[in-house]
Amino acid sequence: MQVETRDEHRWLQRLAGTWAYESDFQMAPDQPPMKCTGTETIRMLGEVWAISEGKGTMPDGGTGTVQFTIGFDPAKNSFVGTFVGSMMTHLWVYERGTLDASGKTLTLEAEGPNCMATDGALAKFRDTVALDGPDRRTLTSEIQQADGSWRQMMTIHYVRTNAAALAAE
C-alpha cells in the first residue's frame, strides 16, 4: 500500500528532532503557576506520522513521561492523534485538527478530564502548536469553560537541540 504524502504530512516532518522544553501551567485559576522542564524526541513513522516521546520534571519533583502521535487523515481532511502520560490514566484522542491560513499554527481538539471538576466530568480542550521558527515552537493548552470561553492552562516553549545535525543532513 502506497501512501501519498501531502503538505500536511510535510508540515509534521518539520517537528522531527530533539527538543528541550520549559513549561508553565496552572491547573486551576486559584492555584499558582508551576514550572517543569524536560526533553522531547520526535521521529517520523514513514513520512506521515510524527511520534513524540517526552520526559521531564513534575511539580512534585518526580519524573513524567508522555507519548504523542499526530498524523493527517485525508479521508477526514483533519489532523488526528493521541496523547498519553505516565501521570494520568486518560487516553486523549485528537479527532479534529486544522492548520491556520499561515501554515504556522496547528490546532487540535480533544475531550478529557476536567481538572476543576470533582465529579469526573469531561471538558473540551484545545492544544495549539505554533512554529516560531525552524528551531522553536510553542504549545498552548486551553480548557473550555462552562460559559463557552477558553482558559489557557499551559504553555510549553521548545527549542530544538539538534539543529546543527539536521542542517548537515
C-alpha distance (Angstrom), angle and dihedral (degrees) to the residues before:
residue distance angle dihedral
M1 . . .
Q2 3.79 . .
V3 3.80 119.2 .
E4 3.78 119.4 -150.1
T5 3.80 110.6 -132.8
R6 3.79 111.1 -137.0
D7 3.80 133.4 -168.7
E8 3.80 89.3 -95.7
H9 3.81 90.5 58.1
R10 3.80 90.5 48.4
W11 3.82 87.9 53.1
L12 3.81 89.1 56.0
Q13 3.81 90.6 49.8
R14 3.81 88.1 64.0
L15 3.82 87.9 68.3
A16 3.81 94.7 60.8
G17 3.79 114.4 114.5
T18 3.78 143.1 60.7
W19 3.78 118.9 -57.5
A20 3.81 137.8 -174.2
Y21 3.78 116.4 -147.8
E22 3.77 142.9 -166.7
S23 3.79 119.8 -164.8
D24 3.77 137.8 -165.8
F25 3.78 117.9 -164.1
Q26 3.75 138.9 169.6
M27 3.79 116.8 -164.9
A28 3.82 94.3 -165.7
P29 3.80 132.5 13.0
D30 3.81 91.9 -115.5
Q31 3.81 93.8 53.4
P32 3.80 125.9 84.8
P33 3.83 118.0 -108.2
M34 3.80 116.2 -96.4
K35 3.80 128.8 -150.1
C36 3.79 130.2 -143.9
T37 3.80 134.1 175.1
G38 3.77 133.7 -161.9
T39 3.77 149.2 123.5
E40 3.77 135.0 -87.9
T41 3.77 132.1 -163.6
I42 3.80 119.3 -160.0
R43 3.79 120.6 -167.9
M44 3.77 130.7 176.3
L45 3.79 122.4 -116.8
G46 3.76 99.0 -147.8
E47 3.77 108.0 -41.7
V48 3.80 98.0 -57.2
W49 3.84 110.6 55.7
A50 3.81 128.2 60.8
I51 3.79 112.6 -155.0
S52 3.77 119.1 -167.5
E53 3.76 132.6 -169.3
G54 3.76 118.8 -173.4
K55 3.77 133.8 -177.6
G56 3.77 128.0 -172.3
T57 3.75 151.6 138.8
M58 3.77 120.8 -68.9
P59 3.82 125.4 -146.2
D60 3.82 90.1 -106.2
G61 3.82 90.4 57.0
G62 3.79 94.5 -104.1
T63 3.79 127.9 116.3
G64 3.79 125.3 -103.5
T65 3.79 128.5 -162.8
V66 3.80 124.8 -158.8
Q67 3.79 135.5 -174.8
F68 3.77 125.4 -159.5
T69 3.80 131.2 -177.3
I70 3.78 124.4 -169.7
G71 3.76 132.3 175.3
F72 3.77 140.2 151.7
D73 3.80 119.4 -108.0
P74 3.83 109.8 -156.5
A75 3.83 91.2 -165.9
K76 3.83 89.3 60.5
N77 3.80 93.0 32.2
S78 3.79 85.6 -135.2
F79 3.77 143.7 105.3
V80 3.81 110.3 -108.7
G81 3.77 134.1 -175.0
T82 3.78 152.1 130.0
F83 3.79 138.2 -110.9
V84 3.82 129.5 -162.1
G85 3.78 131.9 171.7
S86 3.79 135.0 -166.6
M87 3.81 88.6 -127.3
M88 3.81 95.2 60.9
T89 3.80 142.0 41.5
H90 3.81 98.5 -144.2
L91 3.80 120.8 105.3
W92 3.80 106.2 -142.7
V93 3.80 112.8 -148.2
Y94 3.79 120.7 -164.2
E95 3.79 108.0 -156.6
R96 3.78 98.5 160.8
G97 3.76 124.6 47.0
T98 3.79 131.6 154.1
L99 3.79 139.2 -178.1
D100 3.78 118.2 -131.6
A101 3.81 120.8 -120.4
S102 3.82 92.1 -95.4
G103 3.81 91.6 57.3
K104 3.80 90.6 -130.3
T105 3.80 102.3 98.0
L106 3.80 129.3 58.2
T107 3.80 117.7 -166.4
L108 3.81 119.3 -161.4
E109 3.80 127.5 -172.6
A110 3.80 128.7 -153.7
E111 3.77 141.7 156.7
G112 3.78 121.4 -123.4
P113 3.78 147.4 147.3
N114 3.79 113.6 -48.3
C115 3.80 102.8 -125.8
M116 3.81 90.1 -160.0
A117 3.82 94.9 55.0
T118 3.78 123.6 81.6
D119 3.80 95.4 -162.1
G120 3.82 97.8 69.5
A121 3.79 92.3 -105.6
L122 3.77 120.3 164.6
A123 3.79 126.2 -126.3
K124 3.79 136.9 -168.1
F125 3.79 116.9 -102.8
R126 3.77 132.0 -165.8
D127 3.81 122.7 -158.3
T128 3.78 118.4 -168.5
V129 3.82 122.7 -164.1
A130 3.80 112.3 -163.5
L131 3.80 122.1 -171.3
D132 3.80 104.7 -139.3
G133 3.82 93.2 -178.5
P134 3.80 136.9 -41.0
D135 3.82 92.6 -63.0
R136 3.80 103.6 28.2
R137 3.77 134.2 65.4
T138 3.79 138.5 163.5
L139 3.79 129.9 -145.3
T140 3.80 117.4 -158.6
S141 3.80 120.7 -171.8
E142 3.81 122.8 -161.5
I143 3.79 135.3 -178.3
Q144 3.80 123.3 -147.8
Q145 3.79 113.6 -119.6
A146 3.82 125.3 -140.5
D147 3.83 90.0 -99.9
G148 3.83 91.2 55.4
S149 3.81 95.8 -105.1
W150 3.80 121.9 124.3
R151 3.83 125.0 -119.3
Q152 3.79 118.9 -159.7
M153 3.81 110.9 -126.6
M154 3.76 104.7 170.5
T155 3.78 143.7 15.7
I156 3.79 122.6 -169.2
H157 3.80 121.2 -169.5
Y158 3.81 115.2 -157.3
V159 3.80 129.2 -164.7
R160 3.80 120.1 -170.4
T161 3.80 109.5 -121.0
N162 3.81 97.7 -169.9
A163 3.81 98.3 51.5
A164 3.82 94.1 126.8
A165 3.82 92.0 52.4
L166 3.79 91.8 50.4
A167 3.82 92.4 48.4
A168 3.82 89.5 54.8
E169 3.82 93.1 54.3
